[in-house]
């Protein structure tokens, strides 16, 4: 190959290289433009999306706050319902005790049975371990024990005899006002004359006797709301039950006497 | 549980009525009453299948602890859940009752809600 043809060949290759390089430069420029365009597009879209997302986040945060507030409200309502449920349960329990006590007190006209029922109520429903039931002698106005429980703990409660107006027991019988210890039961020094509670048995304003509580069961450390209700119920219902059963016993005895007298008359 | 037969063993009519009153919370509850341990054993050998026994401790003729002991020794009856309901609130009394085989021990005065909860757990109502 001559030098001339070598030069032509080289020029041809050079021109092709130049064209190729120019083509690459154009492509490069085109791609850079495309990248720049995409960058711009992407940047614009993210901003918009970001804005949108921020808005959504704000909305969700607001919703979350609303939900939290509502949740707290519902939680408070639940607590309120739960407390009310407990209160109603307690009321039901108390009403059942009062109903049963009242029902039992008026279920018999036998004096000993009535006293037995009063004792059962005091032991099982109030939860007393030591107590005495005193009746008033209408002629002498003396108050005397007719039934008691737990004399081992408080000696002497089985034979109390006190006068109307004397000491706590006499005062309760005279005024018709119940007496309860005003301080902690645990630290109370209890004696026959200083009980935990004394409840008058009343028919209207007339006191026929008193129930005196000296000691509660080991598992019970204080009087509860229902105990005061039970004491109120006992004050009236036990009094009428005791009084009517006494009258009934007396009338039975009188009837028997009259019957015997009539039998005697008719036989003769 | 669709229905349940409860045996209430108590010498006090007041307590029998109060316990029976609480048991009426259970749908179709049937309450069989006994006045002491011997009476309870008679009722247990009767035709009624008893699902749960509630017994006092201090009773004449046969006390509640003796009843618990005899029920646990009887092959036919030993699976019946027993709840002791008593005025005896000391820890040693509780332990003695549970050691004899009672499933639960409730001190008087009873709280109806506590009694219902205990029974529900024992019968898995």
Interface residues (C-beta under 8 A of the other chain):
Chain A: X86 X89 X90 X92 X93 X96 X97 X99 X100 X101 X103 X104 X107 X117 X120 X121 X123 X124 X125 X126 X127 X129 X217 X218 X219 X220
Chain B: X12 X13 X14 X15 X17 X18 X21 X22 X87 X89 X90 X107 X108 X109 X111 X112 X113
